[in-house]
Amino acid sequence: MRVYGLIGLVVLSFALIVAGYLAISGLGGGGARTAGPPYPATAKIDFWLRGDASAGAERLAFVPMGARLELHDSKAGEILDQNLESPAKWYKVKVVATGQMGWAYAGWVERQP
């Protein structure tokens, strides 16, 4: 009986290790994954879309408060993660209504879930 109990414990341990690996790596298929960019967002305030990630950069287009945006990249190079509060200072954004691309300060943008 002890042999069967030991074999069962080994098999159960192996199954738990494999299940944990699959859950962490996302290979299990059922785990919640963050989709890649672009991420939905809205303009928190009225602002000017910039040609580069700088307050002194060329103003490309006026973006009114509430405008729908898409976040495509961040200047610091981090992968955008909607679970983080503020991964970078500037976002590469696209204004959905016009298709205009440019840079927006993170404080001007509210990411959507």
TIVO-2410 file (N, C-alpha, C; in nm, 3 decimals):
# residues 113
REC num residu      c1      c2      c3 atome chaine
REC   1      M   0.081  -0.121   0.000     N      A
REC   1      M   0.000   0.000   0.000    CA      A
REC   1      M   0.085   0.127   0.000     C      A
REC   2      R   0.197   0.121   0.072     N      A
REC   2      R   0.283   0.238   0.078    CA      A
REC   2      R   0.340   0.272  -0.060     C      A
REC   3      V   0.369   0.170  -0.139     N      A
REC   3      V   0.424   0.192  -0.273    CA      A
REC   3      V   0.323   0.266  -0.360     C      A
REC   4      Y   0.195   0.224  -0.354     N      A
REC   4      Y   0.091   0.290  -0.434    CA      A
REC   4      Y   0.070   0.435  -0.387     C      A
REC   5      G   0.077   0.455  -0.259     N      A
REC   5      G   0.063   0.591  -0.205    CA      A
REC   5      G   0.178   0.679  -0.250     C      A
REC   6      L   0.300   0.626  -0.250     N      A
REC   6      L   0.417   0.700  -0.294    CA      A
REC   6      L   0.409   0.731  -0.444     C      A
REC   7      I   0.367   0.633  -0.524     N      A
REC   7      I   0.351   0.655  -0.668    CA      A
REC   7      I   0.244   0.762  -0.693     C      A
REC   8      G   0.134   0.754  -0.621     N      A
REC   8      G   0.029   0.855  -0.636    CA      A
REC   8      G   0.078   0.994  -0.600     C      A
REC   9      L   0.158   1.005  -0.497     N      A
REC   9      L   0.213   1.134  -0.455    CA      A
REC   9      L   0.307   1.190  -0.561     C      A
REC  10      V   0.390   1.104  -0.620     N      A
REC  10      V   0.483   1.148  -0.725    CA      A
REC  10      V   0.405   1.195  -0.848     C      A
REC  11      V   0.303   1.119  -0.888     N      A
REC  11      V   0.222   1.156  -1.006    CA      A
REC  11      V   0.149   1.287  -0.980     C      A
REC  12      L   0.092   1.303  -0.861     N      A
REC  12      L   0.022   1.427  -0.827    CA      A
REC  12      L   0.117   1.546  -0.826     C      A
REC  13      S   0.236   1.529  -0.770     N      A
REC  13      S   0.336   1.636  -0.767    CA      A
REC  13      S   0.375   1.677  -0.909     C      A
REC  14      F   0.399   1.578  -0.994     N      A
REC  14      F   0.435   1.607  -1.132    CA      A
REC  14      F   0.323   1.682  -1.204     C      A
REC  15      A   0.199   1.639  -1.183     N      A
REC  15      A   0.084   1.705  -1.247    CA      A
REC  15      A   0.072   1.850  -1.201     C      A
REC  16      L   0.096   1.876  -1.073     N      A
REC  16      L   0.088   2.013  -1.021    CA      A
REC  16      L   0.200   2.100  -1.078     C      A
REC  17      I   0.318   2.044  -1.093     N      A
REC  17      I   0.430   2.120  -1.151    CA      A
REC  17      I   0.400   2.156  -1.296     C      A
REC  18      V   0.351   2.058  -1.373     N      A
REC  18      V   0.318   2.084  -1.514    CA      A
REC  18      V   0.205   2.186  -1.524     C      A
REC  19      A   0.102   2.173  -1.442     N      A
REC  19      A  -0.011   2.268  -1.446    CA      A
REC  19      A   0.036   2.408  -1.408     C      A
REC  20      G   0.124   2.420  -1.311     N      A
REC  20      G   0.177   2.550  -1.272    CA      A
REC  20      G   0.258   2.613  -1.384     C      A
REC  21      Y   0.341   2.533  -1.449     N      A
REC  21      Y   0.419   2.583  -1.562    CA      A
REC  21      Y   0.329   2.633  -1.673     C      A
REC  22      L   0.228   2.555  -1.708     N      A
REC  22      L   0.136   2.595  -1.814    CA      A
REC  22      L   0.061   2.723  -1.778     C      A
REC  23      A   0.022   2.737  -1.653     N      A
REC  23      A  -0.051   2.857  -1.611    CA      A
REC  23      A   0.039   2.980  -1.618     C      A
REC  24      I   0.164   2.967  -1.576     N      A
REC  24      I   0.256   3.080  -1.577    CA      A
REC  24      I   0.295   3.119  -1.719     C      A
REC  25      S   0.322   3.021  -1.802     N      A
REC  25      S   0.367   3.050  -1.938    CA      A
REC  25      S   0.254   3.088  -2.032     C      A
REC  26      G   0.129   3.068  -1.990     N      A
REC  26      G   0.016   3.101  -2.076    CA      A
REC  26      G  -0.016   2.993  -2.178     C      A
REC  27      L   0.051   2.880  -2.171     N      A
REC  27      L   0.027   2.773  -2.268    CA      A
REC  27      L  -0.101   2.697  -2.240     C      A
REC  28      G  -0.157   2.717  -2.123     N      A
REC  28      G  -0.279   2.646  -2.087    CA      A
REC  28      G  -0.401   2.697  -2.161     C      A
REC  29      G  -0.395   2.813  -2.219     N      A
REC  29      G  -0.505   2.866  -2.299    CA      A
REC  29      G  -0.614   2.933  -2.220     C      A
REC  30      G  -0.633   2.901  -2.094     N      A
REC  30      G  -0.743   2.957  -2.018    CA      A
REC  30      G  -0.707   3.080  -1.938     C      A
REC  31      G  -0.577   3.112  -1.930     N      A
REC  31      G  -0.534   3.224  -1.849    CA      A
REC  31      G  -0.569   3.357  -1.914     C      A
REC  32      A  -0.595   3.456  -1.831     N      A
REC  32      A  -0.623   3.590  -1.882    CA      A
REC  32      A  -0.493   3.652  -1.929     C      A
REC  33      R  -0.490   3.699  -2.051     N      A
REC  33      R  -0.371   3.763  -2.106    CA      A
REC  33      R  -0.404   3.906  -2.143     C      A
REC  34      T  -0.303   3.992  -2.129     N      A
REC  34      T  -0.318   4.129  -2.171    CA      A
REC  34      T  -0.291   4.134  -2.321     C      A
REC  35      A  -0.383   4.186  -2.395     N      A
REC  35      A  -0.365   4.197  -2.539    CA      A
REC  35      A  -0.254   4.298  -2.568     C      A
REC  36      G  -0.190   4.281  -2.680     N      A
REC  36      G  -0.084   4.373  -2.719    CA      A
REC  36      G  -0.141   4.505  -2.767     C      A
REC  37      P  -0.051   4.603  -2.785     N      A
REC  37      P  -0.096   4.733  -2.833    CA      A
REC  37      P  -0.166   4.719  -2.967     C      A
REC  38      P  -0.253   4.808  -3.005     N      A
REC  38      P  -0.287   4.930  -2.931    CA      A
REC  38      P  -0.388   4.905  -2.819     C      A
REC  39      Y  -0.379   4.989  -2.716     N      A
REC  39      Y  -0.473   4.984  -2.605    CA      A
REC  39      Y  -0.570   5.101  -2.615     C      A
REC  40      P  -0.696   5.082  -2.582     N      A
REC  40      P  -0.792   5.193  -2.587    CA      A
REC  40      P  -0.766   5.294  -2.476     C      A
REC  41      A  -0.793   5.420  -2.507     N      A
REC  41      A  -0.775   5.528  -2.410    CA      A
REC  41      A  -0.864   5.645  -2.449     C      A
REC  42      T  -0.875   5.741  -2.358     N      A
REC  42      T  -0.946   5.867  -2.388    CA      A
REC  42      T  -0.860   5.984  -2.339     C      A
REC  43      A  -0.884   6.100  -2.398     N      A
REC  43      A  -0.814   6.221  -2.356    CA      A
REC  43      A  -0.877   6.272  -2.227     C      A
REC  44      K  -0.795   6.288  -2.121     N      A
REC  44      K  -0.846   6.337  -1.992    CA      A
REC  44      K  -0.870   6.487  -1.996     C      A
REC  45      I  -0.793   6.558  -2.078     N      A
REC  45      I  -0.803   6.704  -2.091    CA      A
REC  45      I  -0.785   6.739  -2.238     C      A
REC  46      D  -0.810   6.866  -2.272     N      A
REC  46      D  -0.775   6.916  -2.405    CA      A
REC  46      D  -0.622   6.925  -2.411     C      A
REC  47      F  -0.561   6.881  -2.522     N      A
REC  47      F  -0.415   6.893  -2.536    CA      A
REC  47      F  -0.376   6.894  -2.683     C      A
REC  48      W  -0.250   6.928  -2.707     N      A
REC  48      W  -0.194   6.925  -2.842    CA      A
REC  48      W  -0.113   6.797  -2.858     C      A
REC  49      L  -0.140   6.722  -2.963     N      A
REC  49      L  -0.062   6.606  -3.000    CA      A
REC  49      L   0.075   6.656  -3.046     C      A
REC  50      R   0.182   6.595  -2.998     N      A
REC  50      R   0.318   6.643  -3.026    CA      A
REC  50      R   0.389   6.556  -3.129     C      A
REC  51      G   0.484   6.615  -3.199     N      A
REC  51      G   0.563   6.543  -3.298    CA      A
REC  51      G   0.669   6.454  -3.236     C      A
REC  52      D   0.706   6.481  -3.110     N      A
REC  52      D   0.801   6.399  -3.037    CA      A
REC  52      D   0.762   6.401  -2.890     C      A
REC  53      A   0.825   6.319  -2.811     N      A
REC  53      A   0.793   6.309  -2.669    CA      A
REC  53      A   0.861   6.420  -2.591     C      A
REC  54      S   0.813   6.541  -2.611     N      A
REC  54      S   0.870   6.658  -2.544    CA      A
REC  54      S   0.767   6.770  -2.543     C      A
REC  55      A   0.764   6.843  -2.433     N      A
REC  55      A   0.669   6.955  -2.423    CA      A
REC  55      A   0.700   7.063  -2.527     C      A
REC  56      G   0.824   7.074  -2.569     N      A
REC  56      G   0.863   7.174  -2.667    CA      A
REC  56      G   0.855   7.127  -2.811     C      A
REC  57      A   0.811   7.006  -2.833     N      A
REC  57      A   0.803   6.950  -2.969    CA      A
REC  57      A   0.692   7.017  -3.049     C      A
REC  58      E   0.700   7.003  -3.181     N      A
REC  58      E   0.601   7.060  -3.272    CA      A
REC  58      E   0.461   7.011  -3.237     C      A
REC  59      R   0.366   7.104  -3.238     N      A
REC  59      R   0.225   7.070  -3.216    CA      A
REC  59      R   0.165   7.023  -3.347     C      A
REC  60      L   0.113   6.900  -3.346     N      A
REC  60      L   0.060   6.841  -3.469    CA      A
REC  60      L  -0.090   6.862  -3.485     C      A
REC  61      A  -0.165   6.839  -3.377     N      A
REC  61      A  -0.311   6.846  -3.385    CA      A
REC  61      A  -0.369   6.868  -3.246     C      A
REC  62      F  -0.480   6.940  -3.241     N      A
REC  62      F  -0.550   6.962  -3.115    CA      A
REC  62      F  -0.637   6.840  -3.085     C      A
REC  63      V  -0.632   6.792  -2.961     N      A
REC  63      V  -0.711   6.676  -2.919    CA      A
REC  63      V  -0.806   6.722  -2.808     C      A
REC  64      P  -0.937   6.718  -2.832     N      A
REC  64      P  -1.032   6.762  -2.729    CA      A
REC  64      P  -1.050   6.657  -2.619     C      A
REC  65      M  -1.086   6.704  -2.500     N      A
REC  65      M  -1.113   6.615  -2.388    CA      A
REC  65      M  -1.221   6.515  -2.429     C      A
REC  66      G  -1.202   6.388  -2.392     N      A
REC  66      G  -1.298   6.283  -2.423    CA      A
REC  66      G  -1.274   6.214  -2.556     C      A
REC  67      A  -1.179   6.265  -2.636     N      A
REC  67      A  -1.151   6.202  -2.765    CA      A
REC  67      A  -1.101   6.059  -2.743     C      A
REC  68      R  -1.145   5.969  -2.830     N      A
REC  68      R  -1.098   5.830  -2.823    CA      A
REC  68      R  -0.959   5.820  -2.883     C      A
REC  69      L  -0.871   5.748  -2.812     N      A
REC  69      L  -0.733   5.732  -2.855    CA      A
REC  69      L  -0.695   5.584  -2.854     C      A
REC  70      E  -0.585   5.555  -2.921     N      A
REC  70      E  -0.523   5.423  -2.913    CA      A
REC  70      E  -0.378   5.443  -2.870     C      A
REC  71      L  -0.333   5.371  -2.767     N      A
REC  71      L  -0.193   5.377  -2.721    CA      A
REC  71      L  -0.113   5.274  -2.799     C      A
REC  72      H  -0.004   5.319  -2.862     N      A
REC  72      H   0.076   5.229  -2.944    CA      A
REC  72      H   0.214   5.201  -2.887     C      A
REC  73      D   0.275   5.294  -2.814     N      A
REC  73      D   0.411   5.275  -2.765    CA      A
REC  73      D   0.438   5.377  -2.656     C      A
REC  74      S   0.546   5.356  -2.583     N      A
REC  74      S   0.588   5.454  -2.485    CA      A
REC  74      S   0.732   5.495  -2.513     C      A
REC  75      K   0.766   5.618  -2.486     N      A
REC  75      K   0.897   5.672  -2.520    CA      A
REC  75      K   1.009   5.599  -2.448     C      A
REC  76      A   0.986   5.558  -2.325     N      A
REC  76      A   1.092   5.492  -2.248    CA      A
REC  76      A   1.116   5.349  -2.294     C      A
REC  77      G   1.032   5.296  -2.381     N      A
REC  77      G   1.052   5.165  -2.438    CA      A
REC  77      G   0.988   5.050  -2.362     C      A
REC  78      E   0.917   5.078  -2.254     N      A
REC  78      E   0.851   4.970  -2.183    CA      A
REC  78      E   0.737   4.914  -2.266     C      A
REC  79      I   0.704   4.789  -2.244     N      A
REC  79      I   0.586   4.732  -2.306    CA      A
REC  79      I   0.466   4.789  -2.231     C      A
REC  80      L   0.370   4.841  -2.303     N      A
REC  80      L   0.252   4.896  -2.237    CA      A
REC  80      L   0.174   4.785  -2.170     C      A
REC  81      D   0.141   4.806  -2.046     N      A
REC  81      D   0.066   4.707  -1.968    CA      A
REC  81      D  -0.045   4.780  -1.897     C      A
REC  82      Q  -0.170   4.748  -1.934     N      A
REC  82      Q  -0.282   4.821  -1.876    CA      A
REC  82      Q  -0.298   4.794  -1.727     C      A
REC  83      N  -0.224   4.697  -1.672     N      A
REC  83      N  -0.231   4.671  -1.528    CA      A
REC  83      N  -0.139   4.762  -1.448     C      A
REC  84      L  -0.048   4.832  -1.515     N      A
REC  84      L   0.040   4.926  -1.448    CA      A
REC  84      L  -0.023   5.065  -1.449     C      A
REC  85      E   0.000   5.141  -1.344     N      A
REC  85      E  -0.063   5.273  -1.336    CA      A
REC  85      E  -0.005   5.370  -1.437     C      A
REC  86      S   0.126   5.378  -1.449     N      A
REC  86      S   0.188   5.472  -1.541    CA      A
REC  86      S   0.326   5.421  -1.582     C      A
REC  87      P   0.335   5.336  -1.685     N      A
REC  87      P   0.463   5.276  -1.719    CA      A
REC  87      P   0.562   5.370  -1.786     C      A
REC  88      A   0.517   5.481  -1.840     N      A
REC  88      A   0.609   5.573  -1.906    CA      A
REC  88      A   0.552   5.714  -1.903     C      A
REC  89      K   0.638   5.812  -1.932     N      A
REC  89      K   0.595   5.951  -1.927    CA      A
REC  89      K   0.520   5.995  -2.053     C      A
REC  90      W   0.557   5.943  -2.169     N      A
REC  90      W   0.495   5.981  -2.295    CA      A
REC  90      W   0.443   5.858  -2.368     C      A
REC  91      Y   0.329   5.872  -2.434     N      A
REC  91      Y   0.270   5.763  -2.513    CA      A
REC  91      Y   0.264   5.804  -2.659     C      A
REC  92      K   0.294   5.709  -2.747     N      A
REC  92      K   0.267   5.726  -2.890    CA      A
REC  92      K   0.120   5.691  -2.906     C      A
REC  93      V   0.040   5.787  -2.953     N      A
REC  93      V  -0.105   5.765  -2.962    CA      A
REC  93      V  -0.156   5.792  -3.104     C      A
REC  94      K  -0.271   5.736  -3.129     N      A
REC  94      K  -0.344   5.762  -3.253    CA      A
REC  94      K  -0.480   5.814  -3.213     C      A
REC  95      V  -0.521   5.926  -3.271     N      A
REC  95      V  -0.655   5.980  -3.249    CA      A
REC  95      V  -0.748   5.899  -3.339     C      A
REC  96      V  -0.842   5.828  -3.281     N      A
REC  96      V  -0.927   5.736  -3.357    CA      A
REC  96      V  -1.007   5.809  -3.465     C      A
REC  97      A  -1.062   5.924  -3.433     N      A
REC  97      A  -1.149   5.996  -3.527    CA      A
REC  97      A  -1.075   6.044  -3.652     C      A
REC  98      T  -0.947   6.081  -3.637     N      A
REC  98      T  -0.875   6.140  -3.750    CA      A
REC  98      T  -0.763   6.051  -3.804     C      A
REC  99      G  -0.718   5.955  -3.725     N      A
REC  99      G  -0.606   5.871  -3.765    CA      A
REC  99      G  -0.470   5.936  -3.742     C      A
REC 100      Q  -0.468   6.057  -3.688     N      A
REC 100      Q  -0.343   6.131  -3.662    CA      A
REC 100      Q  -0.262   6.060  -3.553     C      A
REC 101      M  -0.133   6.040  -3.580     N      A
REC 101      M  -0.043   5.980  -3.482    CA      A
REC 101      M   0.049   6.088  -3.426     C      A
REC 102      G   0.084   6.072  -3.298     N      A
REC 102      G   0.176   6.164  -3.234    CA      A
REC 102      G   0.201   6.120  -3.091     C      A
REC 103      W   0.260   6.209  -3.011     N      A
REC 103      W   0.296   6.179  -2.873    CA      A
REC 103      W   0.209   6.258  -2.777     C      A
REC 104      A   0.170   6.194  -2.667     N      A
REC 104      A   0.089   6.259  -2.563    CA      A
REC 104      A   0.150   6.227  -2.427     C      A
REC 105      Y   0.156   6.327  -2.340     N      A
REC 105      Y   0.204   6.306  -2.203    CA      A
REC 105      Y   0.107   6.212  -2.130     C      A
REC 106      A   0.161   6.124  -2.048     N      A
REC 106      A   0.079   6.024  -1.979    CA      A
REC 106      A  -0.033   6.086  -1.896     C      A
REC 107      G  -0.010   6.202  -1.839     N      A
REC 107      G  -0.112   6.269  -1.758    CA      A
REC 107      G  -0.230   6.320  -1.838     C      A
REC 108      W  -0.215   6.328  -1.969     N      A
REC 108      W  -0.324   6.376  -2.055    CA      A
REC 108      W  -0.416   6.263  -2.100     C      A
REC 109      V  -0.374   6.139  -2.075     N      A
REC 109      V  -0.441   6.021  -2.129    CA      A
REC 109      V  -0.492   5.931  -2.017     C      A
REC 110      E  -0.613   5.880  -2.035     N      A
REC 110      E  -0.665   5.782  -1.940    CA      A
REC 110      E  -0.684   5.650  -2.012     C      A
REC 111      R  -0.607   5.551  -1.969     N      A
REC 111      R  -0.617   5.419  -2.033    CA      A
REC 111      R  -0.746   5.351  -1.991     C      A
REC 112      Q  -0.805   5.279  -2.084     N      A
REC 112      Q  -0.931   5.209  -2.060    CA      A
REC 112      Q  -0.903   5.061  -2.036     C      A
REC 113      P  -0.990   4.996  -1.959     N      A
REC 113      P  -0.968   4.851  -1.935    CA      A
REC 113      P  -0.995   4.769  -2.060     C      A
***
